[in-house]
Amino acid sequence: MQSHVLQTRQLYKQHTSTHLAECKQEMLNVPKHKLIHDVPTRWNSSYDMVERYLEQQAAVYSASTEKALKKNKNINTLGDQDVRMAEEVIEVLKPLKTITTLMCTETTQSVSMILLLKTMLLKSMEPNEKDCPTVKEVKAAIRGSLKDRYTDPALQDFLHKCTAVDPRFKALSHVDNACREQIYNSLTTEIVAIEEQRKATETAGAMSSTGRADPEESGESSSSSPPPPPPPPIKKSAMAELFGELFKTEERNKPALQLVKGEVTSYMSADSTSLDSDPLAWVENMDLLEYWNRGGARKQ
């Protein structure tokens, strides 16, 4: 593959500045694009160079057969076998091109995509009996580079949770049922721990404020203005008057684990959002509880 890239570089140097190539493009009805030279520090530039050569192959070959260029004995050309190999390798590398383009242009967070992209790439790089030796070699090199990435258990757990809380990918279609259940169980446990810590902090704060002396009782004067009067009570319906306190008490008495499990189950059963949607905007604009209770229907 490296030799093909080197040959394409030579073709670039020989033809990009010639008026002859432009004439051949027009005559053969080939897109009037210039050949591309790869840059080692620029992602996908070698891919773009070979892809553009394949697009301009007819014009380049026709121009290279002209007498004006035949005088140059150092002209490099790609044979039919070289072209077929380049086409096959370009097809294998296409997912990498798509992913790097996506990551460079994505304006929202991308951490939830990491394991999804790794799974997709590894699947696309699985060997096929129809692959030529060069394609097999390219696939093996990519698989070898990817397979040991993001394998730390703690990092994997974090990345799985990031994918689960992204409403676009919450179905976790890239993992099996057992792994999906384990991810949501771990997420539920973490949410419960956060909720219990929040309640403990609130309780400690309330106890601390209760133990403070009232400035008026201690003889201290307060320079602050008196607090505003409380808002008028909301008028309750007859049903709220009869049963409101009873069911509020039942809700408050539910264990945190039970409440969180119910919410996570509702979230899992709701429809995923569009892949083109912004998950951060979704969170900001959505009443999550109403979203889950309505089975994923967006507020109108």
C-alpha positions in Angstrom: 0.0 0.0 0.0 2.9 2.4 0.8 4.2 1.9 -2.8 0.8 2.9 -4.2 0.8 6.0 -2.1 4.3 6.9 -3.4 3.3 6.3 -7.0 0.2 8.5 -6.6 2.4 11.3 -5.1 4.6 11.1 -8.3 1.5 11.3 -10.5 0.4 14.4 -8.5 3.7 16.1 -9.3 3.5 15.3 -12.9 0.0 16.2 -13.8 -1.5 18.8 -11.4 0.1 21.8 -13.1 -0.5 20.8 -16.7 -3.2 22.3 -18.9 -3.3 18.9 -20.7 -5.0 17.2 -17.7 -7.8 19.9 -17.7 -8.4 19.3 -21.4 -8.6 15.5 -20.8 -11.1 16.0 -18.0 -13.4 18.0 -20.2 -13.1 15.6 -23.1 -13.8 12.5 -20.9 -16.5 14.2 -18.9 -14.5 13.7 -15.7 -15.1 16.1 -12.7 -12.8 19.0 -13.0 -11.0 18.4 -9.7 -7.3 18.8 -9.1 -5.2 15.9 -7.8 -4.5 16.0 -4.1 -1.1 15.6 -2.4 -1.1 13.9 0.9 0.4 15.7 4.0 1.7 13.4 6.8 0.3 15.6 9.6 -3.2 15.9 8.1 -5.8 13.2 8.8 -7.1 11.3 5.8 -4.9 13.1 3.3 -3.4 9.8 1.9 -7.0 8.5 1.7 -8.1 11.6 -0.1 -5.1 11.5 -2.5 -5.7 7.9 -3.6 -9.5 8.4 -3.8 -9.1 11.5 -6.0 -6.6 9.6 -8.2 -9.2 6.9 -8.7 -11.8 9.5 -9.7 -9.4 11.1 -12.2 -7.8 7.8 -13.4 -9.1 8.0 -16.9 -8.0 11.6 -17.4 -4.6 11.0 -15.8 -4.0 7.9 -18.0 -5.1 9.7 -21.2 -2.8 12.6 -20.4 0.1 10.3 -19.7 -0.1 8.8 -23.2 0.3 12.1 -24.9 3.5 12.7 -26.9 4.4 15.7 -24.8 4.5 13.6 -21.6 5.9 10.4 -23.2 9.2 12.2 -23.6 9.5 12.0 -19.8 10.7 8.5 -19.2 10.2 8.8 -15.4 6.4 8.9 -15.6 4.9 6.5 -13.0 1.5 4.8 -13.7 -0.6 2.4 -11.8 -1.4 -0.9 -13.5 -4.8 -2.5 -13.5 -3.9 -4.7 -10.5 -2.6 -1.7 -8.6 -5.9 0.2 -9.3 -8.0 -2.7 -8.2 -6.0 -3.0 -5.0 -6.3 0.7 -4.3 -10.1 0.5 -4.8 -10.4 -2.3 -2.3 -8.2 -0.6 0.3 -10.1 2.6 -0.1 -13.3 0.8 0.6 -11.8 -0.7 3.8 -10.6 2.6 5.0 -13.9 4.5 4.3 -15.3 4.0 7.8 -12.1 5.6 9.3 -12.6 8.6 6.9 -16.2 8.9 7.9 -15.4 8.7 11.7 -12.6 11.2 11.6 -14.8 13.6 9.6 -17.6 13.2 12.1 -15.4 13.8 15.1 -13.8 16.9 13.5 -17.2 18.5 12.7 -19.3 17.2 15.7 -20.4 20.2 17.8 -21.9 18.2 20.7 -20.2 15.9 23.1 -18.7 12.7 21.6 -17.7 10.6 24.7 -20.9 8.6 24.4 -19.8 7.5 20.9 -16.4 6.1 21.7 -17.4 2.5 22.4 -20.0 2.5 19.7 -17.4 3.6 17.1 -14.9 1.1 18.4 -17.4 -1.7 18.0 -18.4 -0.6 14.6 -14.8 -0.4 13.4 -13.9 -3.8 14.7 -16.9 -5.3 13.0 -16.1 -3.6 9.7 -12.5 -4.9 9.9 -13.5 -8.6 10.3 -11.7 -10.7 7.7 -13.5 -11.9 4.7 -12.6 -14.9 2.5 -12.8 -12.6 -0.6 -10.2 -10.2 0.8 -6.9 -10.0 -1.1 -3.7 -10.3 1.0 -3.2 -6.6 1.1 -6.7 -5.9 2.4 -6.3 -8.7 5.0 -3.1 -7.1 6.1 -4.7 -3.6 6.4 -7.6 -5.0 8.4 -5.4 -6.9 10.7 -3.3 -3.8 11.4 -6.4 -1.8 12.2 -7.8 -4.5 14.5 -4.5 -4.9 16.3 -4.4 -1.2 16.9 -8.0 -0.9 18.2 -8.6 -4.1 20.2 -6.6 -3.1 23.3 -7.9 0.5 23.4 -10.4 1.5 26.2 -10.2 -1.9 27.9 -9.6 -0.7 31.4 -12.7 -1.9 33.4 -13.2 1.4 35.2 -12.9 3.3 31.9 -15.2 0.9 30.1 -17.8 1.3 32.9 -17.6 5.1 32.6 -17.9 5.0 28.8 -20.9 2.6 28.9 -22.7 4.9 31.3 -22.0 7.9 29.1 -23.6 6.0 26.2 -26.6 4.9 28.3 -27.5 8.4 29.4 -27.3 9.7 25.8 -30.9 9.6 24.6 -29.7 8.8 21.0 -27.9 5.6 22.0 -29.7 4.5 25.2 -30.9 1.3 23.5 -27.2 0.1 23.7 -27.7 -2.0 20.6 -23.9 -2.6 20.3 -23.9 -4.9 23.4 -25.8 -8.1 24.3 -28.7 -8.2 26.8 -26.6 -9.3 29.8 -24.1 -6.4 29.3 -27.0 -3.9 28.8 -28.6 -5.0 32.0 -25.4 -4.8 33.9 -24.8 -1.2 32.6 -28.2 0.0 33.7 -27.9 -1.7 37.1 -24.5 0.0 37.6 -26.0 3.3 36.6 -29.0 2.8 38.9 -26.6 2.0 41.9 -24.6 5.2 41.2 -27.8 7.4 41.0 -29.0 5.9 44.3 -25.7 6.7 46.0 -25.8 10.3 44.7 -29.4 10.7 45.8 -28.7 9.3 49.3 -25.6 11.6 49.6 -27.7 14.6 48.6 -30.4 13.8 51.3 -27.7 13.3 53.9 -26.2 16.7 53.1 -29.6 18.3 53.3 -30.4 16.7 56.6 -27.0 17.7 58.0 -27.6 21.3 56.8 -31.0 21.4 58.4 -29.8 20.2 61.7 -26.9 22.7 61.6 -29.3 25.6 60.9 -31.7 24.5 63.7 -28.9 24.6 66.2 -27.9 28.2 65.4 -29.2 30.9 67.8 -31.9 33.3 66.5 -30.4 36.8 66.2 -33.5 38.3 67.9 -33.4 35.8 70.8 -29.7 36.5 71.4 -30.3 40.2 71.5 -28.5 40.8 68.3 -30.2 43.2 65.8 -30.3 42.3 62.2 -29.6 44.9 59.5 -31.3 42.8 56.8 -34.8 43.7 55.6 -37.7 41.5 56.8 -38.4 38.5 54.6 -41.2 38.9 52.0 -44.6 37.5 52.9 -45.2 33.9 51.8 -47.3 33.4 48.6 -51.0 32.6 49.0 -51.7 28.9 49.3 -52.8 27.2 46.1 -56.4 26.2 46.1 -56.7 22.4 46.1 -59.3 20.3 44.4 -61.6 18.0 46.4 -59.5 15.0 45.4 -56.4 16.7 46.5 -58.0 17.6 49.8 -59.1 14.1 50.4 -56.1 12.0 49.2 -53.2 14.4 48.6 -51.4 14.0 51.9 -51.9 10.2 51.9 -50.2 9.6 48.5 -47.5 12.2 49.1 -46.6 10.3 52.2 -46.5 7.0 50.3 -44.3 8.6 47.7 -41.9 10.0 50.3 -41.7 6.7 52.1 -40.6 4.8 49.0 -36.9 3.7 49.2 -34.6 5.6 46.9 -33.7 2.4 45.1 -37.3 1.7 44.2 -37.8 5.3 42.9 -34.7 5.3 40.8 -35.4 1.9 39.4 -38.8 3.0 38.3 -37.4 6.1 36.6 -34.6 4.2 34.9 -37.1 1.6 33.6 -39.3 4.4 32.2 -36.2 6.0 30.5 -35.2 2.6 29.0 -38.7 2.0 27.6 -39.1 5.4 26.0 -38.2 5.9 22.4 -34.6 7.0 21.5 -34.2 10.5 20.0 -33.1 11.1 16.5 -29.4 10.5 15.8 -29.1 14.0 14.5 -30.5 15.5 17.6 -28.5 17.4 20.3 -28.7 15.5 23.5 -27.8 18.5 25.6 -30.6 20.5 24.0 -32.9 17.5 24.6 -32.1 17.6 28.3 -32.6 21.4 28.6 -35.9 21.4 26.7 -37.5 18.3 28.1 -39.4 17.6 31.3 -37.8 14.2 31.8 -40.5 12.8 34.1 -43.2 13.8 31.7 -41.1 12.4 28.8 -40.8 9.0 30.4 -44.4 8.9 31.6 -45.5 9.6 28.0 -43.3 6.9 26.6 -40.9 9.3 24.9 -43.4 11.8 23.4 -41.9 15.3 23.2 -43.8 18.1 24.8 -45.8 20.1 22.4 
